[in-house]
Amino acid sequence: MTTFWSTEPEFHEIYEEFSSGRARVRSLNELRDLIEDSVYWVEGRIVDVDDTKQFCFLSCRICGKPIEVVGGMKWCFQCGEYTFRDIFRYNVEVIVADDTWSSTFVLRNKACEKLIGEPAADVIAQYGDTARTMPQSIKENFLGQKALFEVVVSSLQTHLQFFSVSRLTVDKEIKGLYIEKNIPDYESSSDDDSFLKTLDYVEEQDRAAEGNVHTAGGVMKLQRKVLKLQGLLMRLNQMQRGRRRT
């Protein structure tokens, strides 16, 4: 495999994890049964975004926690002091699906910057402070995005069926390593995206029957629809694996 050396420091860290075999990869269905607090990688696709909540917030540049305006001054409760050292940070909830399950992922600042391509401060400057409610053009950077997500697994998050994303990568070189290390009998074929095409078809049918699901509560509506499809998707996964063995 030809190695492309990115100038991004995080790329080298992730690349080394996958090339050395230290990266622990699990499916979404497997994450549901884990009880130990740890970190795993998941390959999945973002199928919906919760655009009913603020997608960025004003934070303390020192501790990263939210800042509140008290008496016209910016107060950091974490640091316990007024501050002028503030910065906008992303915080976005998405639904991620693979061919075994779907779940809510919380994307933090750096992960969102990778998908959007610019820091939150620039987006606020472009759209104004009302952009705390996600503009459609920003949402489109997430929808349909396939990535490797590094998620933090804890007993509480597993019980509530959501996971915090510490890092993500969409780099093709790292994805190649993932396939090489985790799917040794993988062969590229026109059926590789069967699951994703099936999901697209179901989403189109749902929209035609019920209208736009991307309204208030749309994330949970779509998640319930995806959950109803688990039997079909797992059968499709078995078919795909059968093709790879032949």
N, C-alpha and C positions, 0 to 999 in steps of 0.2 A: 504494500500500500504506500503510495506516495504521500508524504507528510507536508501539509501546508502550515507553515509557522506563522500564526497570527501575532500581531503586535499587542494584542490585548492580554494583560497578565493573567486574568481569570481563565482564558483559553488554555494556557499551559497547565494550570492546575487541574482543570477538568480532563484535558487530554491525558495527563499522566495517570489520573485515577482510572480511566478506562483502559489505557494501554497496559497498565500493570495488573489489571484485573481486580483492583481494590473497590471499584464502584459496584455497589450492591443494587441490583435491578429487580424490581417487583412489579407485578401487574396491580391495577387498582383493586381487583377482587382480593388479591393476597394481602394488600394493606389493611383491609377491613378486619383481618383476623390477627394482626400483630398487636401485642400487648406491651412490648418493651419500648422504651423511649429511645429512638434512634433516627438515622437519616438514610433514606433510600432514593433511588432514581426511578422514575416512571416515564415511559414513552406514551404520549397521548396527544389528543387534539382538543383545542378550545372550541366548544360548540355553542357557548352562550356567554354573555357578559352581563353582570348585574349593573345596569346603568341607572338604577333608581337611587343609588347612593353616591355620595361624593367620591370621586375617584382620586382626589389628591387633598392634602391638608397642609396647613402651615405648621412647621415643626422647628424645634430648637436645633440649631446647627451643631451644638455640642453633644447632646444626648440623643437626638433624633425623635424625641417624644413630642406630641402635639402641644401647641402653644394656645393659650386662651387670652382674649383681650379683656383686661380687668381695669376699669376706670380709664379707658383710653390708652392703656399701656399693655404691652405684650408680656404675659407672665408664663414662665415655665414651671409647672408644678413639680416636675421631676428634679430640676436643679434648685427649685425654691427661690427663684429670683426673677426680677424683670430682665428682659433681654432684648437687644436689637439684632442679635445674631440669629436670624431666622432664615429658613429656606423651605420651599414647597417640595413635598415628597408625594410619590404615587402610593396608592393603596387600592387595589382592584380585586374584586371577587369574580371568579369565572367558573364555569362548569367545564371540566376536562373529562373526556371519555376515551377509553381504549376498547379493545374488543372483548373485555370481560365485565366492565362496570363503568359507572360515572360518579364523579364526586365534585364537591366545591373546593377549589384551590384559591388561596389568598396570595396574590402577587404583590411583593413589596417593591420598593423604589427601583433598585437596580434591575430587577427582572422586567419591570414595566418599561424602563428606559430602553432595554434591548429591543422590545417589540415596537414601541412607538418611535424610537429613533431620536428622541430629544428629551431633555430634562423637563420636569413639571413646570419649572419657572418660565420656560419658553412657551409652553402651551398656554399658561395663564396670561402671559403677555400678549399672545396672539388672539385668544378668545375672550379675555377679560375674566374678572373674578367669578362671573356666573358660570364659567366653564368647570366649576367644581362638579356640576352635573355634566356627565360625559357627552361631548359632541359626537355625532354619528361618525364623522371622519376619523376620530380617535378610536372609536369602537371597532371600526373596520380593520385596524391594525392587529386586533386580537382574534376576531372571528375566523375560524378555519385554520389557525396557526398550529402546525405540528411541531412539537418540541420534546426534548428530554428535560423533565422537571426534577430537581432535587427537592424532596419534601421532608419536612420534619414530622416524624411520627411520635405522637404522645397518646396515652390512654384516653385523655379527655377529648382530643381532636378526633381520634378514631371513633369514639362513641357518638360524637356529634356529626360525623361524616364530613369533616372538612380538614384540610391540611394546609399548613403554611409552606410556601415555596421559598427556599433560601437562595437557590440559583436555578437558572435554566440555560439551555443552549439550543440553538437552531443550526449550529455549524455542521455542515455536511461531513467534514472530516471526522468529527467526533461521533456522528451518527453511524458512519462507516465502521468505526471501532466498536460501537455498541452492537451492531449486527454481527461483526466478526467474532466478538467474545460471547455473545448470548444466543445467537441463532446460527450455529455453525453450518447447518444444511440449508441455509436461506439461499434462494435463487430468485433474481429479479424476474417478474412476470407482469402481464397486464392485469393480473388479479390482486396485486399487492394492496390496492386501495379499495378492495371490495367492501370492507366494513365502512369506510368513510363515504363511499358512494351510496351505500344502503342508508346511512344516517342522513345524508343529504336528501335522499328521496323521501324518507319519512318526514323530515322537517318541512319539505315542500307540500306534502299531503296534509300535514297538520295546519299549515298556514292557509291552504285553500279551504279547509273545512271550518276552521275556527277563527280565521283572521290572524292578524299579527300577534305572535306570542311575546314579542319583545316590548311589553308594557309593564306597568307596576306588577311585580310578582312574576314576571315572565321567566326569570331564571328557574324558580321552583316549578313552574308549569312544565318547562322543557325538561327539567331533570326527571319529573315524574314520567314523562313520555319516554325518555330514554330508559328508565328503569323497567318499564313494561316490556321493553324490547330485549331484555337480557337473555332470555332463552333463545331467541332468534339469533342474536349476535354471537352467543357462545357456540351455537351450531355452525354458524358461518366460520368462526375461528377454527373449529375442528376440520371443516372442509378445506380451509386454506392450508392447514398443517399437513393434511393428506396430500394436497397437490405438491407441497415442498418435498415430501418423502418420495414421490414418484418421479 
